[in-house]
C-alpha cells in the first residue's frame, strides 16, 4: 500500500486534534478570559456545528481545485486559525478562531480521506480510508489528555501553539511528498443535494448519524456511569478512558480491513451488530471489572470501525458525488455526537445514568434497520441495472 497514506493519517490526526483539545482546560480558558464555564464550553459546540455545516459546502465550492494545492492552502488557513487562538486577547476572538479551525479542518479531513482512497489500488481502498480514520479517531480520543497536560503545564494557549507548529510540519511534508491529484468532475449542487433523495445514500448516512448518537448517549457520560455503577475512583476512570482510546483508535483499521476482506456491506452490518450487542451488554458487566473492560474494548473498537466501510460503501453507491458523500458522512458523525450527548443528558435528568447504555442500544437497533434498508436497496438497484 502507498506509504503516503500514513502521511495523510498524520495530517488528519493534527487537524482532528483541535476539536477536543480544549475540553480538559475549559476552566483555565474561562478564568483567563473572564467568562463562565458554560460560555467556554460553547467553544466546543461551535466547533462541532461549524465542522458539520461547512464540510459539504466547502467540498462543493472547492471541487475544481487540484487536491494537493487545495490541501496546502487549507492547511495554511488552519495554521492561521490556531495562531489566532494562541494570541487571542478576548473570548470573541478565540470564538472566531474556533470557527476558522473547524471549517478548515472539516475540508482537510475530507481531502485526506479522498486522496488516500485515490492513491492506492482499489483492493486497498477500505484499508486506506480506515488508516486515515485512525488518525481522526485517535485525535478525538487523545485530544483531551494532550490538551490537559500541556494546558496545566504551560497555560491554555500551549495546545494551540503545538497544533500551529505541527501544521507547519504538515504543510512541508505535503509539499515535498504528495504529488498532484486532479479533482474529480464537478457535479452541480442540485445533483449533490439530490443524492440524498436516493434511498441507498439517505439511509446509509442515517446509519452513521443514528449509531454515533447511540454511542454518545453513553460515552459522553461514561465517567458518572462507571463511578455510580462500579464505585471507581479517578485513577481507574483514567485507565478506562486510556483503554477505550486504544480500542477506538484500532477500530478504524479493523473496519477498513473488514471492508477490504469481506466487502463494505457485510462489514457495515457486522460492525453495527457487534456494537449493539456490546453496548446492550455493558450494564450487565459492571459486577466484574475485567469483564466490563473486555466488553468495553469491543464497544470502543466498533464505535470507530463503522466509518471506513461506510465511506467506502458510499463511494461505491454514489461515485459521482463521492466527495460530498464523505463530507456529509463526517457531518453525520459530528451531528450524531451532538445529538447523542443531548439525549444522554435528558436520560440522566429524567431517569438515571444507569439507563444510558440501554437507550444508546435502542438507537443502534434503529441504525441496524437503516443499514439493512440501504444495503437491500443497493442490491436491488444493482440487480436491475442494465448489464
C-alpha positions as CSV (number, residue, x, y, z in Angstrom):
1,X,0.0,0.0,0.0
2,X,1.2,3.5,-0.8
3,X,3.2,4.9,2.1
4,X,1.7,8.4,1.6
5,X,-1.5,7.1,3.2
6,X,0.4,7.3,6.5
7,X,1.3,10.9,5.8
8,X,-2.3,11.7,5.3
9,X,-3.1,9.9,8.6
10,X,-0.7,12.2,10.4
11,X,-2.3,15.2,8.8
12,X,-5.8,14.0,9.8
13,X,-4.5,13.5,13.4
14,X,-3.1,17.0,13.6
15,X,-6.2,18.7,12.3
16,X,-8.6,16.4,14.2
17,X,-6.9,17.1,17.5
18,X,-8.0,20.7,17.6
19,X,-11.7,19.9,18.2
20,X,-11.5,18.4,21.7
21,X,-8.0,19.5,22.8
22,X,-9.6,22.4,24.7
23,X,-12.1,20.1,26.5
24,X,-9.9,19.4,29.6
25,X,-8.8,23.0,30.1
26,X,-12.1,24.9,29.8
27,X,-11.8,26.1,33.4
28,X,-8.4,27.7,32.5
29,X,-9.9,29.4,29.5
30,X,-12.9,30.7,31.4
31,X,-10.7,32.1,34.2
32,X,-8.2,33.8,31.8
33,X,-10.8,35.3,29.5
34,X,-13.2,36.2,32.3
35,X,-16.2,34.1,31.0
36,X,-18.4,31.5,32.6
37,X,-17.6,27.8,32.2
38,X,-20.8,27.4,30.1
39,X,-19.5,30.1,27.7
40,X,-16.2,28.3,27.5
41,X,-18.0,25.1,26.7
42,X,-19.5,26.8,23.7
43,X,-16.1,26.8,22.1
44,X,-16.5,23.1,21.6
45,X,-20.1,23.4,20.5
46,X,-19.4,26.0,17.9
47,X,-16.6,23.9,16.5
48,X,-18.8,20.8,16.1
49,X,-21.6,22.8,14.4
50,X,-19.2,24.7,12.1
51,X,-17.5,21.5,11.2
52,X,-20.8,19.7,10.4
53,X,-22.2,22.5,8.3
54,X,-19.0,23.6,6.4
55,X,-17.7,20.2,5.3
56,X,-20.2,19.7,2.4
57,X,-20.4,23.3,1.4
58,X,-16.6,23.8,1.2
59,X,-16.2,20.5,-0.6
60,X,-18.6,21.7,-3.3
61,X,-17.1,25.2,-3.6
62,X,-13.5,23.8,-4.0
63,X,-14.4,20.9,-6.2
64,X,-12.4,22.2,-9.2
65,X,-9.2,22.9,-7.3
66,X,-6.3,20.5,-7.7
67,X,-6.2,18.4,-4.5
68,X,-2.6,19.0,-3.4
69,X,-2.8,22.7,-3.9
70,X,-6.1,22.8,-2.0
71,X,-4.7,20.8,0.8
72,X,-1.7,23.2,1.2
73,X,-4.0,26.3,1.1
74,X,-6.4,24.9,3.6
75,X,-3.6,23.8,5.9
76,X,-2.3,27.3,5.9
77,X,-5.7,28.7,6.8
78,X,-5.9,26.1,9.6
79,X,-2.4,27.2,10.8
80,X,-3.7,30.8,10.9
81,X,-6.8,29.8,12.8
82,X,-4.7,28.2,15.6
83,X,-2.2,31.1,15.6
84,X,-5.1,33.5,16.2
85,X,-6.2,31.2,19.1
86,X,-2.7,31.4,20.6
87,X,-2.7,35.2,20.7
88,X,-6.5,35.7,21.3
89,X,-6.9,38.7,23.6
90,X,-10.6,38.1,24.2
91,X,-13.3,35.4,24.1
92,X,-14.8,36.8,20.9
93,X,-11.5,36.4,19.0
94,X,-11.0,32.9,20.4
95,X,-14.6,32.0,19.4
96,X,-13.9,33.2,15.8
97,X,-10.6,31.3,15.7
98,X,-12.5,28.1,16.6
99,X,-14.8,28.6,13.6
100,X,-11.9,29.1,11.2
101,X,-10.2,26.0,12.6
102,X,-13.4,24.0,12.3
103,X,-14.2,25.0,8.7
104,X,-10.6,24.3,7.5
105,X,-10.3,21.0,9.4
106,X,-13.6,19.7,8.0
107,X,-12.3,20.2,4.5
108,X,-8.9,18.8,5.3
109,X,-10.2,15.5,6.7
110,X,-12.4,15.1,3.6
111,X,-9.3,15.7,1.4
112,X,-7.2,13.2,3.4
113,X,-9.8,10.5,3.0
114,X,-10.4,11.1,-0.7
115,X,-6.7,11.4,-1.5
116,X,-5.9,8.2,0.4
117,X,-8.6,6.3,-1.5
118,X,-7.4,7.6,-4.8
119,X,-3.6,6.9,-4.4
120,X,-4.0,3.2,-3.5
121,X,-5.1,0.2,-5.6
122,X,-8.9,-0.4,-5.4
123,X,-8.4,-3.5,-3.3
124,X,-6.7,-1.4,-0.5
125,X,-9.3,1.4,-0.6
126,X,-11.2,0.4,2.6
127,X,-7.9,-0.1,4.5
128,X,-6.6,3.3,3.4
129,X,-9.7,5.0,4.5
130,X,-9.6,3.1,7.8
131,X,-6.0,4.1,8.4
132,X,-6.7,7.8,7.8
133,X,-9.7,7.5,10.1
134,X,-7.4,6.1,12.8
135,X,-5.8,9.5,12.7
136,X,-9.2,11.2,13.2
137,X,-10.4,8.8,15.9
138,X,-7.0,9.0,17.6
139,X,-7.1,12.8,17.7
140,X,-10.6,12.8,19.2
141,X,-9.6,10.3,21.9
142,X,-6.2,11.7,22.7
143,X,-7.0,15.4,22.3
144,X,-8.4,15.8,25.8
145,X,-5.4,14.3,27.7
146,X,-2.9,16.1,25.5
147,X,-4.6,19.4,26.0
148,X,-4.9,18.8,29.7
149,X,-1.2,18.0,30.1
150,X,0.0,21.0,28.0
151,X,-2.6,23.4,29.4
152,X,-1.9,22.7,33.0
153,X,1.9,22.8,32.5
154,X,2.2,25.8,30.1
155,X,-1.2,27.5,30.0
156,X,-4.3,27.0,27.9
157,X,-2.7,28.6,24.8
158,X,0.1,26.0,24.6
159,X,-2.0,23.3,23.0
160,X,-2.9,25.6,20.1
161,X,0.7,26.6,19.7
162,X,1.6,23.0,19.4
163,X,-1.1,22.4,16.7
164,X,0.1,25.5,14.8
165,X,3.7,24.2,14.8
166,X,2.5,20.7,13.7
167,X,0.5,22.4,10.9
168,X,3.7,23.9,9.5
169,X,5.4,20.5,9.5
170,X,2.3,19.1,7.8
171,X,2.5,21.8,5.1
172,X,6.1,21.0,4.5
173,X,5.5,17.2,4.3
174,X,2.6,17.5,1.9
175,X,4.6,19.9,-0.3
176,X,7.6,17.6,-0.5
177,X,6.0,14.1,-0.7
178,X,2.5,14.4,-2.1
179,X,2.1,14.5,-5.9
180,X,-0.6,16.5,-7.7
181,X,-4.1,14.8,-7.7
182,X,-6.6,16.1,-10.2
183,X,-10.1,16.9,-8.9
184,X,-13.0,14.8,-9.9
185,X,-15.5,16.1,-12.3
186,X,-17.7,18.7,-10.6
187,X,-21.4,17.8,-10.1
188,X,-24.0,20.5,-9.7
189,X,-25.0,21.4,-6.1
190,X,-28.6,20.4,-7.0
191,X,-27.5,17.0,-8.0
192,X,-25.3,16.6,-5.0
193,X,-28.0,17.5,-2.6
194,X,-30.4,15.5,-4.7
195,X,-28.3,12.4,-4.0
196,X,-29.9,12.3,-0.5
197,X,-33.2,11.5,-2.2
198,X,-31.6,8.2,-3.1
199,X,-32.8,5.7,-0.5
200,X,-29.4,4.0,-0.6
201,X,-27.5,7.1,0.3
202,X,-30.0,8.6,2.7
203,X,-30.3,5.5,4.8
204,X,-26.5,4.9,4.8
205,X,-25.9,8.5,6.1
206,X,-28.7,8.0,8.6
207,X,-27.0,4.8,9.9
208,X,-23.8,6.8,10.8
209,X,-25.8,9.6,12.5
210,X,-28.0,7.2,14.5
211,X,-25.2,4.8,15.6
212,X,-22.9,7.7,16.7
213,X,-25.8,9.2,18.6
214,X,-26.4,5.9,20.4
215,X,-22.7,5.7,21.1
216,X,-22.5,9.2,22.6
217,X,-25.6,8.6,24.8
218,X,-23.3,6.5,26.9
219,X,-19.8,7.7,26.0
220,X,-20.5,11.4,26.9
221,X,-21.4,10.2,30.4
222,X,-19.1,7.3,30.9
223,X,-17.4,8.9,33.9
224,X,-20.6,9.2,36.0
225,X,-21.7,5.8,34.7
226,X,-18.7,3.9,35.9
227,X,-18.5,5.9,39.2
228,X,-22.1,5.2,40.1
229,X,-22.3,1.6,38.9
230,X,-18.8,0.4,39.9
231,X,-17.7,2.9,42.5
232,X,-14.4,3.5,40.7
233,X,-12.1,6.4,41.6
234,X,-10.5,9.0,39.4
235,X,-7.4,6.8,38.7
236,X,-9.5,3.9,37.4
237,X,-11.6,6.2,35.3
238,X,-8.4,7.5,33.6
239,X,-7.3,3.9,33.0
240,X,-10.7,3.1,31.5
241,X,-10.5,6.1,29.1
242,X,-7.0,5.1,28.1
243,X,-8.1,1.5,27.3
244,X,-11.1,2.8,25.4
245,X,-8.9,5.2,23.5
246,X,-6.6,2.4,22.3
247,X,-9.6,0.3,21.3
248,X,-11.2,3.2,19.4
249,X,-8.1,4.1,17.5
250,X,-7.6,0.4,16.4
251,X,-11.3,0.3,15.4
252,X,-10.6,2.4,12.3
253,X,-8.0,0.0,11.0
254,X,-10.2,-3.0,11.8
255,X,-13.2,-1.5,10.0
256,X,-11.1,-0.8,6.9
257,X,-9.6,-4.3,6.9
258,X,-13.1,-5.9,7.3
259,X,-14.2,-3.8,4.3
260,X,-11.3,-4.9,2.1
261,X,-11.5,-8.6,3.1
262,X,-15.3,-9.2,3.2
263,X,-16.7,-6.2,1.4
264,X,-18.1,-2.9,2.7
265,X,-21.7,-4.1,3.1
266,X,-21.0,-7.2,5.3
267,X,-18.5,-5.1,7.3
268,X,-21.2,-2.4,8.0
269,X,-23.7,-4.9,9.2
270,X,-21.2,-6.8,11.3
271,X,-19.9,-3.6,13.0
272,X,-23.4,-2.3,13.8
273,X,-24.5,-5.7,15.2
274,X,-21.4,-6.2,17.3
275,X,-21.6,-2.6,18.6
276,X,-25.2,-3.1,19.5
277,X,-24.5,-6.3,21.4
278,X,-21.6,-4.7,23.3
279,X,-23.5,-1.6,24.4
280,X,-26.5,-3.6,25.5
281,X,-24.2,-5.9,27.5
282,X,-22.4,-3.2,29.4
283,X,-24.9,-2.7,32.2
284,X,-24.7,-6.5,32.9
285,X,-20.9,-6.5,33.3
286,X,-20.5,-3.9,36.0
287,X,-20.2,-6.5,38.7
288,X,-16.8,-7.6,37.3
289,X,-14.2,-5.1,36.3
290,X,-12.3,-7.5,34.0
291,X,-15.5,-8.5,32.1
292,X,-16.5,-4.8,31.9
293,X,-13.2,-3.9,30.3
294,X,-13.4,-6.8,27.8
295,X,-16.9,-5.7,26.6
296,X,-15.8,-2.0,26.7
297,X,-12.9,-2.8,24.3
298,X,-15.3,-4.4,21.8
299,X,-17.6,-1.4,22.2
300,X,-14.7,1.0,21.7
301,X,-13.4,-0.8,18.6
302,X,-16.8,-0.9,17.0
303,X,-17.6,2.7,17.8
304,X,-14.9,3.8,15.2
305,X,-15.0,0.8,13.0
306,X,-18.1,1.9,11.1
307,X,-16.6,4.9,9.3
308,X,-14.2,3.2,6.9
309,X,-16.6,0.6,5.4
310,X,-19.4,3.2,5.4
311,X,-17.3,5.7,3.5
312,X,-16.1,3.0,1.1
313,X,-19.7,1.9,0.6
314,X,-20.8,5.5,-0.1
315,X,-18.1,5.9,-2.7
316,X,-19.3,2.7,-4.4
317,X,-23.0,3.6,-4.1
318,X,-22.7,7.2,-5.3
319,X,-19.4,7.5,-7.2
320,X,-20.4,10.8,-9.0
321,X,-20.9,12.5,-5.7
322,X,-18.2,10.7,-3.6
323,X,-16.6,13.9,-2.3
324,X,-19.9,15.3,-1.0
325,X,-20.8,11.9,0.5
326,X,-17.6,11.8,2.5
327,X,-18.3,15.3,3.7
328,X,-21.9,14.5,4.6
329,X,-20.7,11.4,6.4
330,X,-18.3,13.3,8.5
331,X,-21.1,15.8,9.2
332,X,-23.3,12.9,10.2
333,X,-20.7,11.8,12.7
334,X,-20.5,15.2,14.4
335,X,-24.2,15.8,14.4
336,X,-24.7,12.3,15.9
337,X,-22.3,13.1,18.6
338,X,-24.0,16.4,19.4
339,X,-27.5,14.8,19.4
340,X,-26.4,11.8,21.4
341,X,-24.9,13.9,24.2
342,X,-28.1,15.9,24.4
343,X,-30.2,12.7,24.6
344,X,-27.9,11.3,27.2
345,X,-28.3,14.4,29.4
346,X,-32.1,14.1,29.2
347,X,-31.9,10.4,30.2
348,X,-29.8,11.3,33.3
349,X,-32.2,14.0,34.3
350,X,-35.4,12.0,33.7
351,X,-34.2,8.6,34.8
352,X,-30.6,7.7,35.8
353,X,-27.2,7.3,34.2
354,X,-27.6,3.5,34.5
355,X,-30.2,3.7,31.7
356,X,-27.9,5.3,29.2
357,X,-26.4,2.1,27.7
358,X,-29.9,0.7,27.1
359,X,-31.2,3.9,25.5
360,X,-28.0,4.0,23.4
361,X,-28.6,0.4,22.4
362,X,-32.1,1.2,21.2
363,X,-30.6,3.8,18.8
364,X,-28.3,1.1,17.5
365,X,-31.2,-1.2,16.7
366,X,-32.6,1.6,14.5
367,X,-29.2,2.0,12.9
368,X,-29.1,-1.7,12.0
369,X,-32.6,-1.3,10.4
370,X,-31.5,1.8,8.3
371,X,-28.3,-0.1,7.2
372,X,-30.4,-3.1,6.1
373,X,-32.7,-0.8,4.1
374,X,-29.8,0.9,2.4
375,X,-28.0,-2.3,1.5
376,X,-31.1,-4.1,0.4
377,X,-32.0,-1.1,-1.9
378,X,-28.4,-1.1,-3.2
379,X,-28.5,-4.8,-4.1
380,X,-31.9,-4.4,-5.8
381,X,-30.6,-1.5,-7.8
382,X,-27.5,-3.5,-8.9
383,X,-29.7,-6.5,-9.9
384,X,-32.0,-4.2,-12.0
385,X,-29.1,-2.3,-13.6
386,X,-28.6,-2.9,-17.3
387,X,-25.6,-5.2,-18.0
